[in-house]
Amino acid sequence: MKRQFGCLIAAAAVFSSTGASAADQYGLERGTADVKSATTLAFGPEDILFIGDSKSAAVFAVATGDTEGDAASAKINVADIGTSLASLLEAKKVTVNDLAVNPGTGSAFLAVTADDKAAIVKVDGGGKMTPLSLDEVRFAKVSLKDAPEDKVVTTGRRSRNNRDDAITDIAYFEGKILVSGLSSSAAPSALRELSFPFATADSGVSVEIYHAAHGKSEDYAAMRTFVPIMIDGEPNVVGAYVCTPLVRVPVKELEGAAEKVRGTTVAELGNRNRPLDLISYSKEGSQFLLLSNSDRGVMKISTDGIKENKGLTEPVSGGGTAGQKFESIAVFEGVVQMDKLNDTTALILTQSDTDVLNLKTVELP
């Protein structure tokens, strides 16, 4: 929920050398960022943090002022961070919805719901926590077109508010922001590409996939978490859906699509499971994906042969798996959120059986 390509480092260096701030470069204006629900986070150039707000069906870009620190030496460990956040925010109940690491400084930012109010908390490389004020900050905002109505609807025996999934994940790369979630169209599984600096948001495209555990094509469920990765020099989105298809979509197909694209289901990772977070990293010359799940632990997934993978077209029943090779990482128990901290470590948020939240730095497997 917080991924970016290496080219951003070069871009940030250019901005710094000209003496212009990222806020000036990207047209951020001072005011109050009226975030209603901080659900997803991603870092852009320099200190700009993107906040996905499902309740408002909008994406905010906020200049955090986080410019000091060294990600290479950062090591964040905060035990029982839920209790600390409740005290810091003077709240009875807190939920951490996402975390994103500033790749330049190693500071982590947490998207928090505190007594039904949205909050952003910075955790620096030494573990010190500070609320990020959204009053009188440099920011910009873009509203999504074609977002679901903010109301509860009933389909069969299920009732839900689809606005809650208007934004399920976001990522920044090559001057654009990718947004997964639901739209109000007849094929609501949506993937949007937004320009930055912000302009009017388009309606995005619907994504149809083959769901091997269900044995059929679908276009109604949101991609829960995704990461942009380069495959043979071409940008691709690889994302996971509930119950648990792993799907690849070339970004160039989003740009030329009219209303719908069909993703390639490169793996089925097991049914009765909800993917929670996804990161990519390189180790010993190979590229991997690390996926945390509600019921199937953390999976280290190889990307070898992913471009040549033609996709699953036959049912995978009984909770079975197929496609890209993966291994379960037993030592990463209870991971609900994560992000790369640097080239060798990740920052993970774990939740115990008694709902205690711990933030800690671990070696990438």
Sequence and secondary structure as in RCSB ss.txt:
>XXXX:A:sequence
MKRQFGCLIAAAAVFSSTGASAADQYGLERGTADVKSATTLAFGPEDILFIGDSKSAAVFAVATGDTEGDAASAK
INVADIGTSLASLLEAKKVTVNDLAVNPGTGSAFLAVTADDKAAIVKVDGGGKMTPLSLDEVRFAKVSLKDAPED
KVVTTGRRSRNNRDDAITDIAYFEGKILVSGLSSSAAPSALRELSFPFATADSGVSVEIYHAAHGKSEDYAAMRT
FVPIMIDGEPNVVGAYVCTPLVRVPVKELEGAAEKVRGTTVAELGNRNRPLDLISYSKEGSQFLLLSNSDRGVMK
ISTDGIKENKGLTEPVSGGGTAGQKFESIAVFEGVVQMDKLNDTTALILTQSDTDVLNLKTVELP
>XXXX:A:secstr
     THHHHHHHHHHHHT  HHHHTT EEE    S   EEEE STTEEEEEETTTTEEEEEE       GGG  
  BTTHHHHHHHHHT S EEEEEEEE TTT  EEEEEEETTEEEEEEE TT  EEE   SSEEEEEEE TT   S
SEEEETTEEEEGGGGS SEEEEETTEEEEEEE SSSS EEEEEEESS       EEEEEEETTTTEEE SS   E
EEEEEETTEEEEEEE SS EEEEEEHHHHHH SSEEE EEEEE  SS  EEEEEEEEETTEEEEEEEESSS EEE
EE TTTTT     S   TT  EES EEE TTSTTEEEEEE SSSEEEEEEE TT  EEEEEEE  
